[in-house]
């Protein structure tokens, strides 16, 4: 059970917490990440267990997140991802494996002044509402993780929607990590 919990929480970093909002096209063009993103992070999951997250560079614009429960470093899940800054926000995106639809994820993240990494996911209900109002185009999809939506709008339309201050509440906090002291 512990392995499943760690996997679920790590996936929240890249995959939107079970109710997936995915993209049919890669939503980001890779950029170098802020150096503060790299390193070791720790948090507690919904069950109160400590979870570790190590973020490292693969090359100049590709990164890897490795998640594992505290005290179990052999139980590791690896997630390759890219980042980009758009407007005032940083975003992370990852390609999903075929068993989860083979699309792309998009999460926001923030590095706070007090050494925290805060991860934000897109609110599925608000994305569905935007699709229903024809602001974005997309369709419902069922995955192994549950009901979701695949956004088919081009990146320019997606970011126009995300950058609109009226839509600032489309992001919900998914996880909060603290930097591991060296």
VEXDREN-824572 format. One line per 2 residues: number of its first residue (from 1); their letters; for each residue y, x negated, z negated of N, C-alpha, C. Coordinates in nm, 4 decimals. Example, Ala and Ser with C-alpha at 12.3 -4.5 7.8 and 13.67 -1.06 7.14 Angstrom:
% VEXDREN-824572
1> AS> -0.5690 -1.3190 -0.7800 -0.4500 -1.2300 -0.7800 -0.3300 -1.3200 -0.7800; -0.2250 -1.2850 -0.7080 -0.1060 -1.3670 -0.7140 0.0030 -1.2900 -0.7870
END
This chain:
% VEXDREN-824572
1> XX> -0.1195 -0.0813 0.0000 0.0000 0.0000 0.0000 0.1260 -0.0858 0.0000; 0.1256 -0.1978 -0.0709 0.2426 -0.2830 -0.0768 0.2810 -0.3356 0.0610
3> XX> 0.1832 -0.3714 0.1418 0.2111 -0.4206 0.2763 0.2822 -0.3122 0.3563; 0.2368 -0.1894 0.3451 0.2980 -0.0783 0.4166 0.4438 -0.0601 0.3730
5> XX> 0.4693 -0.0697 0.2452 0.6056 -0.0527 0.1949 0.6981 -0.1607 0.2494; 0.6522 -0.2845 0.2468 0.7344 -0.3943 0.2975 0.7617 -0.3745 0.4456
7> XX> 0.6595 -0.3347 0.5187 0.6766 -0.3130 0.6612 0.7780 -0.2021 0.6868; 0.7697 -0.0939 0.6125 0.8634 0.0164 0.6285 1.0060 -0.0287 0.5994
9> XX> 1.0243 -0.1016 0.4927 1.1585 -0.1446 0.4567 1.2125 -0.2479 0.5543; 1.1280 -0.3360 0.6027 1.1730 -0.4327 0.7024 1.2105 -0.3628 0.8315
11> XX> 1.1340 -0.2630 0.8666 1.1647 -0.1892 0.9885 1.2983 -0.1182 0.9768; 1.3400 -0.0842 0.8555 1.4708 -0.0210 0.8406 1.5806 -0.1153 0.8865
13> XX> 1.5536 -0.2449 0.8769 1.6506 -0.3422 0.9251 1.6700 -0.3297 1.0743; 1.5623 -0.2995 1.1438 1.5686 -0.2969 1.2894 1.5394 -0.1622 1.3522
15> XX> 1.4793 -0.0715 1.2789 1.4274 0.0471 1.3453 1.4755 0.1820 1.2940; 1.5651 0.1947 1.2121 1.6238 0.3229 1.1784 1.5412 0.4132 1.0879
17> XX> 1.4674 0.3616 0.9967 1.4103 0.4367 0.8855 1.3270 0.5588 0.9217; 1.2381 0.5520 1.0157 1.1461 0.6611 1.0415 1.1980 0.7646 1.1388
19> XX> 1.3215 0.8076 1.1257 1.3806 0.9003 1.2223 1.4549 0.8156 1.3231; 1.3899 0.7862 1.4304 1.4401 0.6857 1.5226 1.5438 0.7372 1.6213
21> XX> 1.6523 0.6624 1.6316 1.7460 0.6757 1.7422 1.7246 0.5487 1.8217; 1.6750 0.5640 1.9424 1.6485 0.4481 2.0270 1.7264 0.4612 2.1572
23> XX> 1.7228 0.3558 2.2358 1.7998 0.3490 2.3597 1.7069 0.3109 2.4731; 1.7225 0.3782 2.5862 1.6366 0.3484 2.7009 1.6743 0.2150 2.7644
25> XX> 1.8003 0.1729 2.7491 1.8478 0.0444 2.8003 1.8933 -0.0406 2.6819; 1.8832 -0.1716 2.6960 1.9311 -0.2600 2.5893 2.0797 -0.2308 2.5649
27> XX> 2.1177 -0.1927 2.4422 2.2563 -0.1544 2.4164 2.3518 -0.2722 2.3975; 2.2986 -0.3925 2.3766 2.3834 -0.5085 2.3476 2.3576 -0.6228 2.4449
29> XX> 2.4599 -0.7033 2.4636 2.4451 -0.8335 2.5287 2.4554 -0.9347 2.4161; 2.3556 -1.0201 2.4039 2.3452 -1.1116 2.2897 2.4660 -1.2034 2.2769
31> XX> 2.5109 -1.2188 2.1529 2.6184 -1.3100 2.1160 2.5724 -1.3918 1.9955; 2.6389 -1.5024 1.9669 2.6054 -1.5752 1.8438 2.6398 -1.4910 1.7208
33> XX> 2.5518 -1.4944 1.6231 2.5726 -1.4199 1.4983 2.6662 -1.4972 1.4069; 2.7303 -1.4269 1.3142 2.8077 -1.4992 1.2135 2.7130 -1.5850 1.1297
35> XX> 2.7541 -1.7052 1.0987 2.6666 -1.7981 1.0255 2.6246 -1.7432 0.8899; 2.7082 -1.6571 0.8305 2.6756 -1.6000 0.6998 2.5525 -1.5097 0.7049
37> XX> 2.5150 -1.4613 0.8234 2.3978 -1.3743 0.8352 2.2684 -1.4511 0.8095; 2.2673 -1.5783 0.8474 2.1459 -1.6583 0.8344 2.1190 -1.6924 0.6882
39> XX> 1.9922 -1.6969 0.6550 1.9545 -1.7353 0.5197 1.8603 -1.6356 0.4553; 1.8489 -1.6488 0.3240 1.7553 -1.5661 0.2465 1.8310 -1.4577 0.1725
41> XX> 1.7722 -1.3372 0.1762 1.8294 -1.2196 0.1133 1.7231 -1.1514 0.0299; 1.7653 -1.0763 -0.0717 1.6712 -1.0021 -0.1561 1.7290 -0.8635 -0.1856
43> XX> 1.6388 -0.7673 -0.2001 1.6779 -0.6308 -0.2314 1.5637 -0.5628 -0.3048; 1.5858 -0.4418 -0.3490 1.4785 -0.3602 -0.4077 1.4562 -0.2423 -0.3153
45> XX> 1.3286 -0.2095 -0.2934 1.2976 -0.0961 -0.2072 1.3037 0.0344 -0.2865; 1.2726 0.1446 -0.2213 1.2799 0.2761 -0.2850 1.1844 0.2887 -0.4029
47> XX> 1.0839 0.2019 -0.4114 0.9865 0.2043 -0.5206 1.0233 0.1058 -0.6307; 1.1387 0.0400 -0.6191 1.1846 -0.0534 -0.7209 1.1254 -0.1922 -0.7101
49> XX> 1.0521 -0.2191 -0.6026 0.9921 -0.3511 -0.5858 1.0863 -0.4415 -0.5060; 1.0906 -0.5678 -0.5475 1.1753 -0.6643 -0.4778 1.1190 -0.6925 -0.3393
51> XX> 1.2076 -0.7053 -0.2442 1.1683 -0.7416 -0.1084 1.2589 -0.8540 -0.0626; 1.2014 -0.9448 0.0110 1.2740 -1.0609 0.0614 1.2944 -1.0465 0.2110
53> XX> 1.4045 -1.1008 0.2576 1.4375 -1.1023 0.3994 1.4943 -1.2395 0.4316; 1.4335 -1.3063 0.5278 1.4843 -1.4357 0.5738 1.5267 -1.4195 0.7182
55> XX> 1.6506 -1.4562 0.7463 1.7030 -1.4454 0.8821 1.7315 -1.5866 0.9320; 1.6750 -1.6175 1.0488 1.6939 -1.7510 1.1058 1.7238 -1.7395 1.2542
57> XX> 1.7818 -1.8465 1.3083 1.8130 -1.8522 1.4510 1.6902 -1.9007 1.5270; 1.6627 -1.8354 1.6393 1.5579 -1.8807 1.7308 1.6217 -1.9721 1.8340
59> XX> 1.7382 -1.9323 1.8826 1.8224 -2.0153 1.9695 1.9662 -1.9719 1.9434; 2.0589 -1.9984 2.0355 2.2002 -1.9716 2.0094 2.2355 -1.8233 1.9988
61> XX> 2.1539 -1.7353 2.0580 2.1871 -1.5927 2.0553 2.0691 -1.5024 2.0200; 1.9581 -1.5604 1.9789 1.8405 -1.4811 1.9394 1.7998 -1.5188 1.7982
63> XX> 1.7603 -1.4163 1.7214 1.7335 -1.4362 1.5793 1.6006 -1.3725 1.5416; 1.5566 -1.4059 1.4215 1.4321 -1.3512 1.3712 1.4508 -1.3130 1.2252
65> XX> 1.4068 -1.1923 1.1919 1.4054 -1.1477 1.0534 1.2605 -1.1504 1.0072; 1.2364 -1.2123 0.8924 1.1030 -1.2174 0.8333 1.1128 -1.1473 0.6987
67> XX> 1.0305 -1.0437 0.6814 1.0335 -0.9652 0.5585 0.9011 -0.9779 0.4857; 0.9095 -0.9855 0.3518 0.7883 -0.9916 0.2706 0.8215 -0.9524 0.1272
69> XX> 0.7213 -0.8979 0.0554 0.7447 -0.8612 -0.0835 0.7534 -0.9855 -0.1708; 0.8333 -0.9773 -0.2753 0.8458 -1.0890 -0.3682 0.7086 -1.1204 -0.4273
71> XX> 0.6746 -1.2470 -0.4295 0.5470 -1.2903 -0.4847 0.4324 -1.2839 -0.3853; 0.4576 -1.2374 -0.2637 0.3532 -1.2290 -0.1617 0.4034 -1.2887 -0.0295
73> XX> 0.4373 -1.4173 -0.0283 0.4943 -1.4766 0.0928 0.3985 -1.4810 0.2118; 0.2687 -1.4600 0.1889 0.1740 -1.4609 0.3015 0.1765 -1.3293 0.3788
75> XX> 0.2291 -1.2230 0.3178 0.2362 -1.0922 0.3824 0.3725 -1.0842 0.4518; 0.3796 -1.1383 0.5720 0.5074 -1.1473 0.6426 0.5056 -1.0668 0.7714
77> XX> 0.6154 -0.9988 0.7934 0.6381 -0.9277 0.9189 0.7569 -0.9945 0.9864; 0.7439 -1.0238 1.1152 0.8503 -1.0908 1.1906 0.9091 -0.9951 1.2937
79> XX> 1.0428 -0.9949 1.3022 1.1129 -0.9063 1.3927 1.2202 -0.9837 1.4687; 1.1996 -1.0079 1.5980 1.3043 -1.0730 1.6775 1.4164 -0.9730 1.7078
81> XX> 1.5403 -1.0212 1.7107 1.6538 -0.9335 1.7390 1.7710 -1.0146 1.7940; 1.8694 -0.9418 1.8463 1.9943 -1.0015 1.8905 2.1079 -0.9324 1.8175
83> XX> 2.2257 -0.9923 1.8211 2.3433 -0.9318 1.7600 2.4600 -0.9395 1.8575; 2.5595 -0.8551 1.8328 2.6846 -0.8585 1.9091 2.7917 -0.7891 1.8271
85> XX> 2.9117 -0.8321 1.8478 3.0260 -0.7668 1.7837 3.0897 -0.6767 1.8885; 3.1161 -0.5554 1.8476 3.1855 -0.4620 1.9358 3.2925 -0.3930 1.8529
87> XX> 3.4161 -0.4040 1.8949 3.5249 -0.3497 1.8140 3.5279 -0.4211 1.6808; 3.5312 -0.3465 1.5726 3.5375 -0.4071 1.4393 3.4008 -0.4175 1.3729
89> XX> 3.2943 -0.3824 1.4468 3.1612 -0.3810 1.3865 3.0679 -0.4838 1.4481; 2.9748 -0.5302 1.3637 2.8621 -0.6109 1.4101 2.7424 -0.5187 1.4261
91> XX> 2.6641 -0.5454 1.5308 2.5440 -0.4668 1.5590 2.4253 -0.5595 1.5771; 2.3071 -0.5086 1.5449 2.1808 -0.5777 1.5723 2.0954 -0.4848 1.6577
93> XX> 2.0200 -0.5431 1.7496 1.9324 -0.4643 1.8356 1.8008 -0.5390 1.8536; 1.6937 -0.4611 1.8635 1.5607 -0.5187 1.8847 1.4851 -0.4331 1.9850
95> XX> 1.3994 -0.4975 2.0616 1.3095 -0.4249 2.1511 1.1911 -0.3776 2.0683; 1.1539 -0.2525 2.0857 1.0394 -0.1977 2.0138 0.9111 -0.2245 2.0918
97> XX> 0.8003 -0.2398 2.0217 0.6723 -0.2557 2.0917 0.6345 -0.1261 2.1633; 0.5470 -0.1363 2.2604 0.5052 -0.0208 2.3404 0.4512 0.0926 2.2531
99> XX> 0.3790 0.0599 2.1450 0.3218 0.1647 2.0600 0.4287 0.2491 1.9910; 0.5520 0.1988 1.9869 0.6629 0.2746 1.9289 0.7613 0.3204 2.0368
101> XX> 0.7180 0.3199 2.1612 0.8010 0.3726 2.2691 0.8589 0.2694 2.3627; 0.8629 0.1429 2.3200 0.9119 0.0371 2.4070 1.0609 0.0420 2.4361
103> XX> 1.1388 0.1142 2.3568 1.2823 0.1237 2.3792 1.3541 0.0181 2.2946; 1.4804 0.0408 2.2660 1.5627 -0.0540 2.1900 1.6268 0.0159 2.0712
105> XX> 1.6462 -0.0573 1.9638 1.7131 -0.0049 1.8449 1.8575 -0.0529 1.8416; 1.9362 0.0084 1.7565 2.0729 -0.0352 1.7321 2.1074 -0.0017 1.5881
107> XX> 2.1422 -0.1027 1.5109 2.1870 -0.0857 1.3727 2.3179 -0.1603 1.3557; 2.4022 -0.1115 1.2680 2.5227 -0.1841 1.2328 2.4960 -0.2682 1.1093
109> XX> 2.5738 -0.3734 1.0922 2.5626 -0.4493 0.9679 2.6978 -0.5044 0.9284; 2.7094 -0.5304 0.7979 2.8328 -0.5821 0.7409 2.7975 -0.6918 0.6420
111> XX> 2.8737 -0.7980 0.6433 2.8611 -0.9052 0.5453 2.9815 -0.8940 0.4532; 2.9561 -0.8548 0.3277 3.0667 -0.8293 0.2352 3.1173 -0.9581 0.1716
113> XX> 3.2360 -0.9495 0.1144 3.2960 -1.0654 0.0477 3.2191 -1.1082 -0.0762; 3.1403 -1.0173 -0.1360 3.0656 -1.0546 -0.2557 2.9201 -1.0898 -0.2240
115> XX> 2.8952 -1.1377 -0.1022 2.7637 -1.1917 -0.0674 2.6547 -1.0892 -0.0422; 2.6902 -0.9737 0.0079 2.5903 -0.8724 0.0394 2.5784 -0.8543 0.1905
117> XX> 2.4580 -0.8180 0.2325 2.4307 -0.7775 0.3701 2.3988 -0.6290 0.3640; 2.4830 -0.5480 0.4267 2.4645 -0.4037 0.4264 2.4259 -0.3619 0.5680
119> XX> 2.3147 -0.2881 0.5775 2.2624 -0.2451 0.7074 2.2866 -0.0948 0.7212; 2.3367 -0.0552 0.8367 2.3654 0.0850 0.8649 2.2827 0.1314 0.9840
121> XX> 2.2274 0.2510 0.9720 2.1537 0.3125 1.0813 2.2333 0.4296 1.1356; 2.2012 0.4680 1.2567 2.2642 0.5849 1.3167 2.2009 0.7109 1.2598
123> XX> 2.2823 0.8083 1.2256 2.2354 0.9348 1.1711 2.1763 1.0182 1.2844; 2.0475 1.0458 1.2762 1.9767 1.1173 1.3816 2.0386 1.2544 1.4088
125> XX> 2.0745 1.3279 1.3054 2.1307 1.4617 1.3249 2.2638 1.4569 1.4002; 2.3471 1.3597 1.3672 2.4757 1.3494 1.4361 2.4578 1.3058 1.5814
127> XX> 2.3609 1.2203 1.6058 2.3329 1.1794 1.7439 2.2816 1.2991 1.8237; 2.1942 1.3783 1.7632 2.1457 1.5006 1.8304 2.2623 1.5952 1.8614
129> XX> 2.3552 1.6058 1.7682 2.4716 1.6910 1.7884 2.5562 1.6390 1.9057; 2.5760 1.5078 1.9132 2.6531 1.4489 2.0239 2.5837 1.4746 2.1570
131> XX> 2.4516 1.4693 2.1577 2.3759 1.4990 2.2796 2.3908 1.6468 2.3150; 2.3813 1.7335 2.2142 2.3978 1.8771 2.2369 2.5349 1.9136 2.2906
133> XX> 2.6368 1.8359 2.2547 2.7735 1.8594 2.3019 2.8026 1.7822 2.4306; 2.7010 1.7165 2.4870 2.7124 1.6382 2.6115 2.8069 1.5195 2.5995
135> XX> 2.8302 1.4716 2.4772 2.9079 1.3497 2.4570 2.8216 1.2289 2.4936; 2.6939 1.2358 2.4586 2.5939 1.1360 2.4942 2.4804 1.2074 2.5661
137> XX> 2.4059 1.1323 2.6464 2.2875 1.1930 2.7079 2.1636 1.1315 2.6447; 2.0629 1.2165 2.6258 1.9402 1.1695 2.5646 1.8419 1.2832 2.5537
139> XX> 1.7263 1.2516 2.4972 1.6230 1.3539 2.4820 1.5390 1.3254 2.3584; 1.4783 1.4303 2.3026 1.3917 1.4108 2.1863 1.2650 1.3355 2.2257
141> XX> 1.2089 1.2657 2.1277 1.0858 1.1910 2.1504 1.0050 1.1896 2.0210; 0.8747 1.1924 2.0330 0.7860 1.1788 1.9175 0.7272 1.0380 1.9192
143> XX> 0.7293 0.9715 1.8042 0.6714 0.8382 1.7922 0.5768 0.8358 1.6726; 0.5096 0.7248 1.6553 0.4226 0.7071 1.5395 0.5029 0.7117 1.4094
145> XX> 0.6327 0.6855 1.4176 0.7202 0.6868 1.3008 0.7830 0.8230 1.2751; 0.7632 0.9196 1.3659 0.8199 1.0523 1.3481 0.9052 1.0940 1.4658
147> XX> 0.9765 1.2060 1.4473 1.0624 1.2590 1.5526 1.1835 1.1689 1.5703; 1.2252 1.1546 1.6937 1.3406 1.0713 1.7224 1.4120 1.1174 1.8472
149> XX> 1.5051 1.0367 1.8914 1.5845 1.0635 2.0106 1.5992 0.9346 2.0896; 1.5875 0.9462 2.2204 1.6143 0.8332 2.3094 1.7480 0.8595 2.3766
151> XX> 1.8434 0.7715 2.3544 1.9743 0.7829 2.4175 1.9658 0.7172 2.5549; 2.0118 0.7891 2.6561 2.0062 0.7388 2.7929 2.1450 0.7063 2.8478
153> XX> 2.2483 0.7275 2.7691 2.3851 0.6981 2.8125 2.4030 0.5479 2.8301; 2.4892 0.5079 2.9238 2.5208 0.3653 2.9377 2.5906 0.3135 2.8116
155> XX> 2.5809 0.1849 2.7880 2.6397 0.1227 2.6682 2.7875 0.1544 2.6529; 2.8625 0.1560 2.7618 3.0065 0.1836 2.7533 3.0322 0.3206 2.6904
157> XX> 2.9531 0.4214 2.7269 2.9694 0.5546 2.6685 2.9266 0.5562 2.5215; 2.8198 0.4855 2.4914 2.7712 0.4802 2.3532 2.8777 0.4179 2.2637
159> XX> 2.9342 0.3046 2.3062 3.0318 0.2374 2.2212 3.1652 0.3113 2.2177; 3.1996 0.3843 2.3213 3.3196 0.4685 2.3157 3.3013 0.5735 2.2059
161> XX> 3.1816 0.6305 2.1991 3.1506 0.7283 2.0948 3.1517 0.6622 1.9565; 3.0859 0.5475 1.9414 3.0766 0.4810 1.8114 3.2114 0.4284 1.7635
163> XX> 3.2985 0.3871 1.8563 3.4299 0.3316 1.8195 3.5324 0.4395 1.7842; 3.5061 0.5642 1.8200 3.5984 0.6725 1.7909 3.6022 0.6949 1.6394
165> XX> 3.7203 0.6827 1.5761 3.7290 0.7016 1.4311 3.6746 0.8368 1.3840; 3.6779 0.9376 1.4692 3.6246 1.0690 1.4323 3.4736 1.0638 1.4096
167> XX> 3.4079 0.9602 1.4603 3.2629 0.9475 1.4465 3.2234 0.8381 1.3470; 3.3145 0.8005 1.2599 3.2854 0.6904 1.1665 3.1703 0.7228 1.0719
169> XX> 3.1430 0.8506 1.0507 3.0339 0.8876 0.9603 2.8982 0.8953 1.0297; 2.8894 0.8492 1.1554 2.7618 0.8486 1.2269 2.6685 0.7408 1.1719
171> XX> 2.7250 0.6470 1.0945 2.6446 0.5422 1.0327 2.6146 0.5767 0.8881; 2.4897 0.5570 0.8493 2.4491 0.5774 0.7110 2.3878 0.4473 0.6589
173> XX> 2.4147 0.4177 0.5331 2.3614 0.2945 0.4752 2.2099 0.3046 0.4643; 2.1409 0.2043 0.5194 1.9943 0.2017 0.5173 1.9412 0.1012 0.4163
175> XX> 2.0123 -0.0091 0.3967 1.9649 -0.1129 0.3050 2.0823 -0.1993 0.2618; 2.0687 -0.2559 0.1418 2.1705 -0.3463 0.0880 2.0977 -0.4657 0.0273
177> XX> 2.1289 -0.5836 0.0782 2.0668 -0.7076 0.0319 2.1710 -0.7960 -0.0341; 2.1245 -0.8762 -0.1291 2.2092 -0.9793 -0.1917 2.1588 -1.1158 -0.1458
179> XX> 2.2536 -1.2066 -0.1280 2.2184 -1.3442 -0.0895 2.1388 -1.4072 -0.2030; 2.0311 -1.4768 -0.1671 1.9514 -1.5495 -0.2657 2.0262 -1.6781 -0.2988
181> XX> 2.0507 -1.7001 -0.4287 2.1192 -1.8215 -0.4714 2.0307 -1.9424 -0.4431; 2.0931 -2.0491 -0.3979 2.0176 -2.1705 -0.3640 1.9838 -2.2507 -0.4859
END
